[in-house]
Amino acid sequence: MNRLSCFINGFPKELAADVEYVCEWIQMHAHTKHDVFQEYSEWKLSNGEVIKIPYRLYETDILFPASLNDIQVIIYHCIYTRNDNGYIRERHVKALIENEPPEWVYPYILKVCNEYVMEILELVYQNLHTKDCTKWKSFCLLNQKTFVYSYQRMTSYWNEYYRSTCYLFHDYIGRKLFRECFGYTRALEKKS
């Protein structure tokens, strides 16, 4: 079994064969040794299934082959949103967010939004703030405890890295994203 097999639990069970194929392909074609920091973030899908996404992937980004089908391409992009390089994460988030992704992609995008790369927050906000975000808000409500934690984590990164350039948290892009597009309210903290 390869080192990327930890991603098998990061997708719905019916995609297991596709996930295995993508992970094998990455392992065969990558130029560096795979390493995955195996702390997980758990998310419940609307069908009740729970997926667990690894915290970080230490791997060189590679271009996917034309032989991957549409679902496998989405899986490939999801895997690389966990990359240790913010530029690589941003490129793969962009590929996922430009179209309406399936629900099982939401955890990968939400996870990257609780991290410290403001450009990714801006990218996601630009793609979502003019759209109907009802599905995103429902998903976040379904995962209320994890979602509240994500909001708090995003807030702590603002405090650490961006408070000097964006003094008012009210104006911070992460706050706008979580409130306008993902449906965060203070009432969620009291319920979780």
Contacts in CASP RR format, 6 or more apart in sequence:
PFRMAT RR
TARGET T0000
AUTHOR 0000-0000-0000
METHOD contacts of the structure
MODEL  1
MNRLSCFINGFPKELAADVEYVCEWIQMHAHTKHDVFQEYSEWKLSNGEV
IKIPYRLYETDILFPASLNDIQVIIYHCIYTRNDNGYIRERHVKALIENE
PPEWVYPYILKVCNEYVMEILELVYQNLHTKDCTKWKSFCLLNQKTFVYS
YQRMTSYWNEYYRSTCYLFHDYIGRKLFRECFGYTRALEKKS
2 23 0 8 1.000
2 24 0 8 1.000
2 27 0 8 1.000
2 34 0 8 1.000
3 27 0 8 1.000
3 34 0 8 1.000
3 35 0 8 1.000
3 36 0 8 1.000
4 23 0 8 1.000
4 26 0 8 1.000
4 27 0 8 1.000
4 34 0 8 1.000
4 36 0 8 1.000
4 57 0 8 1.000
4 79 0 8 1.000
5 20 0 8 1.000
5 23 0 8 1.000
6 36 0 8 1.000
6 38 0 8 1.000
6 54 0 8 1.000
7 19 0 8 1.000
7 23 0 8 1.000
7 36 0 8 1.000
7 53 0 8 1.000
7 54 0 8 1.000
7 79 0 8 1.000
8 16 0 8 1.000
8 19 0 8 1.000
8 20 0 8 1.000
8 23 0 8 1.000
9 40 0 8 1.000
9 51 0 8 1.000
9 52 0 8 1.000
10 19 0 8 1.000
10 51 0 8 1.000
10 52 0 8 1.000
10 53 0 8 1.000
10 54 0 8 1.000
10 107 0 8 1.000
11 18 0 8 1.000
11 19 0 8 1.000
11 51 0 8 1.000
11 75 0 8 1.000
11 78 0 8 1.000
11 104 0 8 1.000
12 45 0 8 1.000
12 47 0 8 1.000
12 49 0 8 1.000
12 51 0 8 1.000
12 104 0 8 1.000
13 49 0 8 1.000
15 71 0 8 1.000
15 75 0 8 1.000
15 104 0 8 1.000
18 69 0 8 1.000
18 71 0 8 1.000
18 72 0 8 1.000
18 75 0 8 1.000
19 75 0 8 1.000
21 72 0 8 1.000
22 68 0 8 1.000
22 72 0 8 1.000
22 75 0 8 1.000
22 76 0 8 1.000
22 79 0 8 1.000
23 79 0 8 1.000
25 64 0 8 1.000
25 65 0 8 1.000
25 68 0 8 1.000
26 34 0 8 1.000
26 59 0 8 1.000
26 62 0 8 1.000
26 76 0 8 1.000
26 79 0 8 1.000
27 34 0 8 1.000
29 62 0 8 1.000
30 59 0 8 1.000
30 60 0 8 1.000
30 62 0 8 1.000
31 60 0 8 1.000
31 62 0 8 1.000
32 59 0 8 1.000
32 60 0 8 1.000
34 57 0 8 1.000
34 58 0 8 1.000
34 59 0 8 1.000
35 57 0 8 1.000
35 58 0 8 1.000
35 59 0 8 1.000
36 54 0 8 1.000
36 56 0 8 1.000
36 57 0 8 1.000
36 58 0 8 1.000
36 82 0 8 1.000
37 54 0 8 1.000
37 55 0 8 1.000
37 56 0 8 1.000
37 57 0 8 1.000
37 58 0 8 1.000
38 54 0 8 1.000
38 55 0 8 1.000
39 54 0 8 1.000
39 55 0 8 1.000
39 56 0 8 1.000
40 52 0 8 1.000
40 53 0 8 1.000
40 54 0 8 1.000
40 55 0 8 1.000
41 52 0 8 1.000
41 53 0 8 1.000
41 55 0 8 1.000
41 107 0 8 1.000
41 111 0 8 1.000
41 146 0 8 1.000
42 50 0 8 1.000
42 51 0 8 1.000
42 52 0 8 1.000
42 146 0 8 1.000
43 50 0 8 1.000
43 51 0 8 1.000
43 52 0 8 1.000
43 53 0 8 1.000
43 106 0 8 1.000
43 107 0 8 1.000
43 110 0 8 1.000
43 143 0 8 1.000
43 146 0 8 1.000
44 50 0 8 1.000
44 142 0 8 1.000
44 143 0 8 1.000
45 51 0 8 1.000
45 103 0 8 1.000
45 104 0 8 1.000
46 103 0 8 1.000
46 138 0 8 1.000
46 139 0 8 1.000
46 142 0 8 1.000
51 104 0 8 1.000
51 107 0 8 1.000
53 78 0 8 1.000
53 82 0 8 1.000
53 107 0 8 1.000
53 108 0 8 1.000
53 111 0 8 1.000
54 82 0 8 1.000
55 82 0 8 1.000
56 82 0 8 1.000
56 83 0 8 1.000
56 84 0 8 1.000
57 79 0 8 1.000
57 80 0 8 1.000
57 82 0 8 1.000
57 83 0 8 1.000
57 84 0 8 1.000
58 83 0 8 1.000
58 84 0 8 1.000
59 80 0 8 1.000
59 83 0 8 1.000
61 80 0 8 1.000
61 83 0 8 1.000
61 85 0 8 1.000
61 88 0 8 1.000
61 91 0 8 1.000
64 72 0 8 1.000
64 73 0 8 1.000
64 76 0 8 1.000
68 76 0 8 1.000
74 96 0 8 1.000
74 101 0 8 1.000
74 102 0 8 1.000
74 105 0 8 1.000
77 92 0 8 1.000
77 93 0 8 1.000
77 95 0 8 1.000
77 96 0 8 1.000
78 92 0 8 1.000
78 96 0 8 1.000
78 105 0 8 1.000
78 108 0 8 1.000
80 88 0 8 1.000
80 89 0 8 1.000
80 91 0 8 1.000
80 92 0 8 1.000
81 89 0 8 1.000
81 92 0 8 1.000
81 93 0 8 1.000
81 96 0 8 1.000
81 108 0 8 1.000
81 109 0 8 1.000
81 111 0 8 1.000
81 112 0 8 1.000
82 89 0 8 1.000
82 108 0 8 1.000
82 111 0 8 1.000
83 89 0 8 1.000
83 92 0 8 1.000
86 117 0 8 1.000
86 120 0 8 1.000
89 112 0 8 1.000
89 115 0 8 1.000
89 117 0 8 1.000
89 120 0 8 1.000
90 117 0 8 1.000
90 119 0 8 1.000
90 120 0 8 1.000
90 123 0 8 1.000
93 108 0 8 1.000
93 109 0 8 1.000
93 112 0 8 1.000
93 120 0 8 1.000
93 123 0 8 1.000
93 124 0 8 1.000
94 123 0 8 1.000
96 105 0 8 1.000
96 108 0 8 1.000
96 109 0 8 1.000
97 109 0 8 1.000
97 123 0 8 1.000
97 124 0 8 1.000
97 127 0 8 1.000
97 128 0 8 1.000
98 127 0 8 1.000
101 109 0 8 1.000
103 135 0 8 1.000
103 139 0 8 1.000
106 136 0 8 1.000
106 139 0 8 1.000
107 143 0 8 1.000
109 124 0 8 1.000
110 140 0 8 1.000
110 147 0 8 1.000
110 150 0 8 1.000
110 182 0 8 1.000
111 150 0 8 1.000
112 120 0 8 1.000
112 124 0 8 1.000
113 120 0 8 1.000
113 121 0 8 1.000
113 124 0 8 1.000
113 150 0 8 1.000
113 154 0 8 1.000
113 174 0 8 1.000
113 177 0 8 1.000
113 178 0 8 1.000
113 182 0 8 1.000
114 149 0 8 1.000
114 150 0 8 1.000
114 151 0 8 1.000
114 153 0 8 1.000
114 154 0 8 1.000
114 157 0 8 1.000
115 153 0 8 1.000
115 154 0 8 1.000
115 157 0 8 1.000
116 157 0 8 1.000
116 160 0 8 1.000
116 161 0 8 1.000
118 161 0 8 1.000
118 162 0 8 1.000
118 173 0 8 1.000
118 174 0 8 1.000
121 154 0 8 1.000
121 173 0 8 1.000
121 174 0 8 1.000
121 177 0 8 1.000
122 173 0 8 1.000
124 177 0 8 1.000
124 181 0 8 1.000
125 173 0 8 1.000
125 174 0 8 1.000
125 176 0 8 1.000
125 177 0 8 1.000
125 180 0 8 1.000
125 181 0 8 1.000
128 136 0 8 1.000
128 177 0 8 1.000
128 181 0 8 1.000
129 176 0 8 1.000
129 177 0 8 1.000
129 180 0 8 1.000
129 181 0 8 1.000
133 180 0 8 1.000
133 181 0 8 1.000
133 182 0 8 1.000
133 183 0 8 1.000
136 181 0 8 1.000
136 182 0 8 1.000
136 183 0 8 1.000
137 181 0 8 1.000
137 182 0 8 1.000
137 183 0 8 1.000
140 147 0 8 1.000
140 182 0 8 1.000
140 183 0 8 1.000
140 184 0 8 1.000
141 147 0 8 1.000
141 183 0 8 1.000
141 188 0 8 1.000
144 188 0 8 1.000
144 191 0 8 1.000
144 192 0 8 1.000
145 192 0 8 1.000
147 182 0 8 1.000
147 184 0 8 1.000
147 188 0 8 1.000
148 184 0 8 1.000
148 188 0 8 1.000
148 189 0 8 1.000
148 192 0 8 1.000
150 178 0 8 1.000
151 178 0 8 1.000
151 184 0 8 1.000
151 188 0 8 1.000
154 174 0 8 1.000
154 175 0 8 1.000
154 178 0 8 1.000
155 169 0 8 1.000
155 175 0 8 1.000
158 166 0 8 1.000
158 169 0 8 1.000
158 172 0 8 1.000
158 174 0 8 1.000
158 175 0 8 1.000
162 172 0 8 1.000
163 169 0 8 1.000
166 172 0 8 1.000
166 173 0 8 1.000
169 175 0 8 1.000
178 184 0 8 1.000
179 185 0 8 1.000
END
